[in-house]
Amino acid sequence: MEKTILFGEPMALLIADTTGALEEVEHFTRALSGAEVNVSIGLSRLGHKVEYLTRLGDDPFGHYIEKTLKANDIGTALVTYDAVYRTGIQLKNRVTDGSDPYAPYYRKGSAASHISPAEIDGIDLTDVKLVHVTGIPPALSETARAAAFRLMERAKEQGIFITFDPNLRPALWEDEDTMRTVINQLAAQADVILPGIEECRILVGTTDKEAVAEFYQTLGVKNVIIKDGSRGAFVKEGENSYLVPGFKVEQVVDTVGAGDGFAVGVISGILEGMSVEESVRRGNAIGAIQVMNISDNEGLPTKEELQVFMN
C-alpha cells in the first residue's frame, strides 16, 4: 500500500480541565499536539497509510507520543530518539466562547529541532505517494530547516506529490523577513499549498486571493488553495479559480486544529483521486467538524462519520 510521509514535531499537550488563567488551573488532561500529528491522525482514520518523520526525547512524554501514534495506526519507522534533548510540551487553556485558546509551548532546543538533512538522506522513499510538509519544522532550527528543504528536494527528484501548509508560527522564527523568505522558498517546491487568508497578508503582502495565487503559481506551484474560515476556501487550479463554500457549524468550541482538519480533507482527497474541488469540499467539512471539538485531533472523523456529516 502506498504511503504518505509527514514531517513535524509532535508535542505532549496538557489541556486545562477548567476555564480560567492557566496559572490558576490545577488539573490538566494529557493529549497529543502538533499540526502534522493532527493531519497524520486524520489521514489514518480515513484509512490511509501514514509514516511520521520526527525525533523525540528519550523521556516519558516521548514514549507516550510514540505509543499514541502507534495506537492511531501511524507508522513510527521514521521516529528516532534523542538521549540528550527533550520532547516539546504545550499547554492549552479551556475556552467556551469560541475564541482562540491560549496555547503556549516549551519546545526551544527540543529533540525535534535537532533533526538533520543526513537523516533525510537515509529514508527509503519507495512506495511513498505523497509528502506533506508544514512551515513549523523549518522554524525550529537551522538543521531542521535544512532537513525540510532536503525532504522536499528528494521527493521532487522522485516525482512524489508534495503538499505544503505554511502554518506560520512567528514566535518560533528569528524575524518575519526570514520567515517570509524561507516559507515562500519551501512553497515553491510544492504541488499544492494551503495558506490561510491572514497568512497571505504576511507572506505576499495582500489578501487579494487572485494576486496571491498568481504569486505562487509564478513560483511554480500548480494549485493554490486559500483557507478563509467559515466562508470556505478559494482555489486557483491552473487557469481556473473558484470558491468552495464552507459548512454551517452549530457551535464553535475550539478553533485549534481546524486548518489541520482542512489539510486532512484535501490530502485524503488527492490520495483517493478526487478532483481538487471535491478534495477542498472534504477539507471544509473536516475543518467544520474539528471546530466543534475541544481536542486538536479527537474530533477527526472516520470515513463513515465524514459521509454522514457531508450528506
Backbone torsions as a table, in degrees:
resi	resn	phi	psi	omega
1	MET	NA	132.4	179.4
2	GLU	-67.1	147.9	-175.5
3	LYS	-124.8	166.5	177.2
4	THR	-115.9	135.8	175.4
5	ILE	-105.1	133.1	173.7
6	LEU	-120.1	132.9	-176.7
7	PHE	-112.5	124.0	-179.8
8	GLY	-174.0	-168.1	178.5
9	GLU	-121.4	107.1	174.1
10	PRO	-80.6	144.5	178.4
11	MET	-128.6	154.6	171.6
12	ALA	-75.3	127.9	-177.7
13	LEU	-109.2	127.7	176.7
14	LEU	-111.2	107.0	-176.7
15	ILE	-94.5	128.4	179.1
16	ALA	-60.6	136.1	178.9
17	ASP	-80.2	-18.6	-179.7
18	THR	-130.3	161.1	177.9
19	THR	-76.1	169.7	179.5
20	GLY	112.8	175.0	-179.2
21	ALA	-62.0	141.7	-177.2
22	LEU	-56.7	-34.6	-178.4
23	GLU	-69.1	-14.5	179.0
24	GLU	-94.9	-15.2	-175.2
25	VAL	-78.9	134.2	-178.1
26	GLU	-101.0	-26.9	-175.6
27	HIS	-124.8	136.3	-178.9
28	PHE	-128.7	153.1	174.2
29	THR	-107.1	130.9	-178.1
30	ARG	-79.8	138.1	176.9
31	ALA	-149.6	-165.6	-176.3
32	LEU	-122.6	136.9	177.7
33	SER	-133.9	172.2	-176.6
34	GLY	127.8	127.6	-175.5
35	ALA	-54.0	-45.2	-175.2
36	GLU	-72.8	-29.0	174.6
37	VAL	-62.0	-46.6	-179.1
38	ASN	-59.1	-43.5	179.8
39	VAL	-65.8	-40.7	178.5
40	SER	-59.3	-48.6	-178.8
41	ILE	-62.4	-43.2	179.7
42	GLY	-60.9	-44.1	-179.9
43	LEU	-66.8	-40.9	179.5
44	SER	-62.5	-41.4	179.3
45	ARG	-64.1	-25.8	178.9
46	LEU	-90.2	7.8	172.9
47	GLY	93.8	13.2	-178.9
48	HIS	-95.4	149.4	178.5
49	LYS	-86.1	122.2	-173.8
50	VAL	-125.4	137.3	171.6
51	GLU	-116.8	131.9	-178.3
52	TYR	-102.7	127.2	-178.9
53	LEU	-105.3	114.7	179.3
54	THR	-164.9	175.6	171.1
55	ARG	-126.5	133.2	-178.7
56	LEU	-115.3	156.0	172.3
57	GLY	-73.4	145.8	176.8
58	ASP	-81.3	71.8	-173.6
59	ASP	-145.0	171.9	-176.8
60	PRO	-54.9	-41.1	-179.9
61	PHE	-67.7	-38.7	178.2
62	GLY	-61.4	-44.4	180.0
63	HIS	-68.5	-35.5	176.1
64	TYR	-62.0	-42.8	-179.0
65	ILE	-63.3	-46.9	179.8
66	GLU	-60.6	-43.0	-180.0
67	LYS	-61.3	-40.9	-178.8
68	THR	-70.5	-38.1	175.8
69	LEU	-59.7	-47.2	-180.0
70	LYS	-62.4	-38.5	179.9
71	ALA	-64.1	-23.5	178.2
72	ASN	-98.4	17.6	179.0
73	ASP	59.3	36.6	176.8
74	ILE	-103.8	129.3	-178.4
75	GLY	-65.9	139.1	-178.4
76	THR	-120.1	18.4	-180.0
77	ALA	-62.7	-24.4	-178.6
78	LEU	-101.2	13.1	177.2
79	VAL	-94.1	126.0	176.6
80	THR	-117.4	161.0	179.9
81	TYR	-111.5	146.6	180.0
82	ASP	-116.7	124.2	-177.2
83	ALA	-79.6	-15.2	-175.4
84	VAL	-101.5	-49.7	-173.1
85	TYR	-96.1	152.8	-170.3
86	ARG	-97.8	164.4	175.2
87	THR	-75.9	140.1	178.2
88	GLY	-69.8	152.3	180.0
89	ILE	-128.4	142.6	176.4
90	GLN	-130.4	141.9	173.9
91	LEU	-108.9	154.0	176.5
92	LYS	-145.7	128.0	178.4
93	ASN	-82.7	163.9	-177.2
94	ARG	-97.7	127.0	177.3
95	VAL	-120.7	151.2	-179.1
96	THR	-125.1	0.8	-175.3
97	ASP	-105.7	10.8	178.4
98	GLY	83.9	-1.8	179.0
99	SER	-77.3	165.0	178.1
100	ASP	-70.0	131.2	178.1
101	PRO	-71.3	157.0	173.8
102	TYR	-83.9	123.8	-173.3
103	ALA	-138.1	73.7	-179.9
104	PRO	-71.6	151.2	177.4
105	TYR	-129.5	159.8	-179.6
106	TYR	-123.2	91.0	-171.9
107	ARG	-138.2	-3.5	-178.6
108	LYS	-61.2	129.8	-179.6
109	GLY	73.5	17.2	-178.4
110	SER	-67.8	168.6	178.6
111	ALA	-56.6	-43.8	-177.2
112	ALA	-62.0	-29.7	-178.3
113	SER	-71.9	-9.4	-179.1
114	HIS	-101.6	10.7	175.9
115	ILE	-70.1	145.9	-172.3
116	SER	-131.2	164.1	178.8
117	PRO	-58.2	-30.6	-179.4
118	ALA	-60.2	-37.3	178.1
119	GLU	-66.8	-36.1	179.0
120	ILE	-64.3	-39.2	-179.1
121	ASP	-64.6	-23.0	-178.8
122	GLY	-86.2	-0.6	-175.9
123	ILE	-85.7	134.2	175.6
124	ASP	-84.6	115.7	-177.6
125	LEU	-94.8	9.2	176.2
126	THR	-61.4	140.0	179.5
127	ASP	68.4	11.3	176.5
128	VAL	-91.0	122.7	-177.9
129	LYS	-94.8	-32.1	-174.7
130	LEU	-148.0	142.5	174.0
131	VAL	-120.0	128.8	178.2
132	HIS	-113.8	124.6	-179.2
133	VAL	-123.7	146.6	174.2
134	THR	-119.9	172.7	179.3
135	GLY	-81.3	9.5	-178.5
136	ILE	-83.2	-53.2	179.4
137	PRO	-52.6	-43.3	-179.7
138	PRO	-66.1	-14.1	178.0
139	ALA	-85.2	-15.3	-171.3
140	LEU	-75.3	-38.2	-177.4
141	SER	-171.9	169.2	177.2
142	GLU	-63.3	-39.8	-177.7
143	THR	-70.9	-39.8	178.0
144	ALA	-66.0	-34.4	177.3
145	ARG	-63.3	-47.9	179.5
146	ALA	-63.0	-35.1	178.7
147	ALA	-65.3	-40.0	178.9
148	ALA	-62.9	-45.0	178.1
149	PHE	-62.5	-41.4	-177.7
150	ARG	-65.9	-40.0	179.3
151	LEU	-62.4	-44.8	-179.8
152	MET	-67.4	-37.3	179.1
153	GLU	-63.3	-46.6	-180.0
154	ARG	-65.2	-40.8	179.3
155	ALA	-62.6	-42.9	-179.0
156	LYS	-63.5	-42.7	179.5
157	GLU	-57.7	-33.2	-176.8
158	GLN	-98.5	10.5	175.4
159	GLY	70.2	25.1	179.8
160	ILE	-85.3	136.8	-179.8
161	PHE	-65.9	134.8	-177.3
162	ILE	-121.7	127.5	171.2
163	THR	-112.2	146.1	-176.9
164	PHE	-137.9	126.8	176.1
165	ASP	-113.3	115.6	-176.6
166	PRO	-55.2	-37.2	176.5
167	ASN	40.2	58.7	-174.0
168	LEU	-62.9	130.6	175.0
169	ARG	-129.0	78.5	-174.3
170	PRO	-52.4	-33.2	-177.9
171	ALA	-64.0	-21.9	-177.7
172	LEU	-88.2	-15.6	-175.1
173	TRP	-93.0	155.8	178.7
174	GLU	-69.0	-34.8	174.7
175	ASP	-164.4	165.6	-174.5
176	GLU	-67.6	-35.0	-179.9
177	ASP	-62.8	-43.9	178.7
178	THR	-63.0	-44.1	179.4
179	MET	-57.2	-49.7	-178.2
180	ARG	-60.7	-47.4	-177.9
181	THR	-61.6	-50.0	-176.2
182	VAL	-66.8	-44.5	-179.3
183	ILE	-60.8	-42.5	-179.6
184	ASN	-69.9	-32.0	175.2
185	GLN	-66.5	-40.3	177.8
186	LEU	-68.1	-42.9	179.6
187	ALA	-56.4	-36.4	-178.1
188	ALA	-63.8	-18.5	179.7
189	GLN	-85.9	-11.7	-170.0
190	ALA	-92.5	157.1	173.0
191	ASP	-84.0	-36.4	-179.6
192	VAL	-134.0	134.6	173.3
193	ILE	-121.5	151.4	-172.0
194	LEU	-128.5	61.1	-179.7
195	PRO	-77.8	153.9	170.4
196	GLY	-84.6	159.4	-176.1
197	ILE	-59.1	-38.9	179.5
198	GLU	-72.7	-30.5	175.8
199	GLU	-65.0	-33.0	178.3
200	CYS	-60.7	-38.9	179.6
201	ARG	-60.1	-42.2	-178.4
202	ILE	-74.1	-42.7	-172.9
203	LEU	-80.5	-34.0	-174.3
204	VAL	-118.4	-16.4	178.5
205	GLY	87.4	13.1	179.0
206	THR	-155.6	157.8	172.5
207	THR	-109.6	12.7	174.1
208	ASP	-72.4	108.5	-170.5
209	LYS	-62.2	-40.1	178.8
210	GLU	-63.4	-40.1	179.9
211	ALA	-66.4	-40.0	178.3
212	VAL	-63.2	-46.6	-179.5
213	ALA	-60.6	-42.4	-180.0
214	GLU	-63.5	-40.8	178.8
215	PHE	-57.3	-49.4	-176.5
216	TYR	-74.7	-35.0	178.2
217	GLN	-67.4	-31.7	175.6
218	THR	-64.3	-31.8	177.7
219	LEU	-75.2	-15.0	178.4
220	GLY	116.9	0.4	178.8
221	VAL	-72.9	134.2	-178.4
222	LYS	-75.7	-53.5	-175.8
223	ASN	-123.5	129.8	179.8
224	VAL	-111.9	122.9	-178.2
225	ILE	-120.8	114.2	-175.3
226	ILE	-106.2	119.0	-179.9
227	LYS	-77.7	133.2	-178.0
228	ASP	-132.7	46.6	174.9
229	GLY	57.8	-137.7	-176.2
230	SER	-66.0	-16.8	179.2
231	ARG	-74.2	-16.0	179.8
232	GLY	107.5	-138.4	-176.8
233	ALA	-144.6	144.9	175.7
234	PHE	-97.5	136.2	-178.6
235	VAL	-124.4	132.5	169.3
236	LYS	-117.6	105.5	-176.1
237	GLU	-111.9	101.4	-173.4
238	GLY	62.7	-119.6	179.4
239	GLU	-89.7	-15.2	-174.0
240	ASN	-92.0	136.4	174.1
241	SER	-125.3	142.4	-179.1
242	TYR	-159.0	164.6	179.9
243	LEU	-108.3	135.5	174.9
244	VAL	-111.0	108.9	-173.9
245	PRO	-64.8	152.5	-179.9
246	GLY	-80.5	175.2	178.3
247	PHE	-99.2	148.9	179.5
248	LYS	-72.2	133.5	179.9
249	VAL	-112.9	129.0	-179.2
250	GLU	-63.4	-58.7	-179.3
251	GLN	-143.4	126.8	177.2
252	VAL	-80.0	119.7	-179.4
253	VAL	-100.6	-41.1	-174.1
254	ASP	-157.8	118.1	-176.9
255	THR	-81.8	-14.3	-179.4
256	VAL	-65.5	131.7	178.6
257	GLY	93.5	-5.4	-179.6
258	ALA	-65.3	-42.9	178.6
259	GLY	-64.5	-34.3	177.7
260	ASP	-69.1	-39.3	175.9
261	GLY	-60.7	-40.3	177.2
262	PHE	-60.2	-45.7	179.3
263	ALA	-60.8	-38.6	177.7
264	VAL	-57.3	-46.4	-178.9
265	GLY	-62.8	-46.8	-177.9
266	VAL	-65.3	-47.9	-176.7
267	ILE	-65.4	-44.5	-179.6
268	SER	-63.2	-37.3	177.2
269	GLY	-62.7	-43.5	178.0
270	ILE	-61.3	-45.2	-178.9
271	LEU	-62.8	-30.8	-178.0
272	GLU	-92.5	6.1	175.7
273	GLY	78.1	17.5	177.6
274	MET	-72.4	163.5	173.1
275	SER	-69.7	162.4	178.5
276	VAL	-60.3	-42.1	-178.6
277	GLU	-61.5	-44.8	178.6
278	GLU	-64.0	-39.4	179.8
279	SER	-63.6	-41.6	-179.7
280	VAL	-69.2	-36.6	176.6
281	ARG	-61.6	-41.4	177.0
282	ARG	-63.8	-40.2	177.2
283	GLY	-59.2	-45.6	177.7
284	ASN	-59.3	-40.3	-178.7
285	ALA	-64.4	-47.5	-177.4
286	ILE	-69.2	-35.7	175.1
287	GLY	-60.3	-40.8	179.0
288	ALA	-66.6	-41.9	177.8
289	ILE	-61.8	-41.9	-175.3
290	GLN	-63.6	-39.0	-177.5
291	VAL	-71.3	-10.0	178.0
292	MET	-93.4	7.9	-179.0
293	ASN	-125.2	147.1	-174.7
294	ILE	-75.2	-33.4	-176.2
295	SER	-85.7	159.7	178.2
296	ASP	-63.7	-27.2	-172.8
297	ASN	-142.4	-7.0	-175.7
298	GLU	-66.4	-26.4	-179.1
299	GLY	-81.5	-6.9	-177.2
300	LEU	-59.6	129.4	-168.4
301	PRO	-84.6	158.7	166.8
302	THR	-80.4	173.5	178.7
303	LYS	-58.6	-41.4	-177.7
304	GLU	-66.6	-44.8	179.8
305	GLU	-63.4	-38.2	179.1
306	LEU	-65.5	-43.0	-180.0
307	GLN	-60.4	-45.3	179.7
308	VAL	-60.4	-45.1	-178.3
309	PHE	-65.3	-40.5	-175.4
310	MET	-77.0	-20.2	178.7
311	ASN	-99.1	NA	NA
